[in-house]
Amino acid sequence: MDRTTMSGNFALDMQGLERLKNGAAADPQKNLRAAAEQFEALFLQQLMKSMREATPRAGLLDNSDIRFYESLHDQQLSQHMSGRGLGLAEQLVSQLSAAGPARAPRAAGHDTGD
């Protein structure tokens, strides 16, 4: 199993972030993609959480057990979806990598204070 991509991992794997941290300390460029996917997964999870909170609830589907299992499902789904088409991870990698585009020049007319 490729440990540099997070999409196939279990969402509640407590050692996954530790592996990511240790790998990034050893070789930051190699683990940039995994960190970007993890960030995208967290973003997706917050997005789904906000969508669930905005949905009205009533009846049989409004209890703490259902909410708990929905949150587990959302965590795993967001982990699975990260790096697969949303594009946030790719943008993060391209902007943070050394091979990515250079920083955008400052807009004309703005004094840099030099």
N, C-alpha and C positions, 0 to 999 in steps of 0.2 A: 504494500500500500504506500502510495506517495504521501509523505508527511508534509510536503511543502504546499499542498493544496488543502484547504479546510472544508471544502464542500462535501466530501465523503465521510467526514468525521461525525461522531455522535455529539450532539449539541451540548450535552451536560458533561463532557469529558473535561474534568478539572485539571488534568495534566496537559491538555492541549495548549493552553496559554503559556504554561511553563516551558514546553518544548519550543514554542514560537519565540519566547524571550531568549532562551539559551541559543537557539539557532541564529537569531538576529545579532546577538553579541558576537558570535563566531564569524558570520558572513552576512552583513546587512543587505547587500544587493540580492543575494540568493533568496532571502526570506521576505523580501519586499512584497512579492505577490501574495504570500500567505497572510501577511499583516493587512494588506489592502482588502483581501477577501474577508478577513475577520471583521474589519471595520464595516464593510458592506453588509455583512450578516447582522451586526448590531443595529445598523441603520434600518434594515428591512424588518428586524424584530420590533423596533420602536414604531415603525410605520404600521405594522399589523396590529400592534397593541392599541395604537390610536384609532385605527379603524374599528376594532372590536368595541372600544369604549364609546364610539359614536353610534353604534348600532343599538336600537332599543331592544330591551329584553323583557320577556314576560313568560309566565307559565312554567312548563317543565324544563326549559333550557336556561332557567335563571337560578342556579344554585352554585355553591362554592366548588363542588366537585367538577362540574362542567367547566367552570372557569379555569380551574387548575389544569385539567387535561387540554383545554384549548391553548393555554399558555405553553404547555410542553410541546404541543403540536406546532405552534407558531415558532418556537425556538428551533425545533428540528427543521421545519420548512425553510426558515430564513437561512440556516446553515447550509442547507442543500441548494438553495437558490443563489447563494453568493458566488460571484464569478461566472454566472451563466446567463448573461444577456442584459442585465440591468445597466452595466457599463460603468458603474461607479468605481469598481476595483481597477478597471483598465485605466481610467482617468487618473486615479491616485498613483498607480505605478508609473504612468508616463510622466507625471509631474514631479514625482519624487526620485525617479531613477537618474543616475548620472548621464545616461544616454538620452534622456528626455529632452524636450525643447528647453532652451535657455529661458531665463526669466523674462517676462514681457518688459519692454522698455517703458520708462515712465512717460506719462502723457505730456505732450508739449505744453509749455507754459507753467509747469509745476517746478518750483525751485526745490532742489534737493538739499539746500543748506550748505553747499560747498563753497 
